[in-house]
Amino acid sequence: GIQVEQSPPDLILQEGANSTLRCNFSDSVNNLQWFHQNPWGQLINLFYIPSGTKQNGRLSATTVATERYSLLYISSSQTTDSGVYFCAVAYFNKFYFGSGTKLNVKP
Amino acid sequence: GAVVSQHPSWVICKSGTSVKIECRSLDFQATTMFWYRQFPKQSLMLMATSNEGSKATYEQGVEKDKFLINHASLTLSTLTVTSAHPEDSSFYICSARDSRGADTQYFGPGTRLTVL
């Protein structure tokens, strides 16, 4: 199977700070998505990004497929950004999740 | 667009009973849906791939007789936990693949199952 690793596992930020979350994967993939899981368990799709760079407000993501990693940038963090961030990759018609990064943004 | 619903959102049942969870794609057709299980403070674990009109494909270690999956239509997949035991208590999440454009998956809100 494929290995999907995320770092760091935990991250504590002061409101207003910037952060970078990383997702490494062990083989070529067809798709990569970033999700935010809120405290109620709902998974919110942030980016569909098999390659390249995308931006959506304070969030942006970059995937370098040839080097098998993706980065999620959060700028000017807010307390509502708290939660768990997952990356998931599509590999042979299945999706595999990383272990997640738990983000806590303090006021 | 691309909304996936799950029902119920939470359920409490007694040991030995069966529980059915529904997953619906509301505004698109999904030939493929996925069922995941998530333990507290852990990641999502893929349980099975549900294909419309055919048998589900289960991941290694997932008991197909315990977790029955039916994908009877292009918008509905069901997961039935049979003869539930306390160790089956978990958060179950489904997703549906929207293959119309970019091949992305959209998640339901999840179902929290507690078996007493």
Chai-1 contact restraints between the chains, C-beta under 6 A:
chainA,res_idxA,chainB,res_idxB,connection_type,confidence,min_distance_angstrom,max_distance_angstrom,comment,restraint_id
A,N31,B,D103,contact,1.0,0.0,6.0,A-B,restraint_1
A,G41,B,F91,contact,1.0,0.0,6.0,A-B,restraint_2
A,G41,B,G110,contact,1.0,0.0,6.0,A-B,restraint_3
A,Q42,B,P109,contact,1.0,0.0,6.0,A-B,restraint_4
A,L43,B,F107,contact,1.0,0.0,6.0,A-B,restraint_5
A,Y48,B,A102,contact,1.0,0.0,6.0,A-B,restraint_6
A,Y48,B,T104,contact,1.0,0.0,6.0,A-B,restraint_7
A,F95,B,Q105,contact,1.0,0.0,6.0,A-B,restraint_8
A,F97,B,S43,contact,1.0,0.0,6.0,A-B,restraint_9
A,F97,B,L44,contact,1.0,0.0,6.0,A-B,restraint_10
A,S99,B,S43,contact,1.0,0.0,6.0,A-B,restraint_11
A,G100,B,S43,contact,1.0,0.0,6.0,A-B,restraint_12
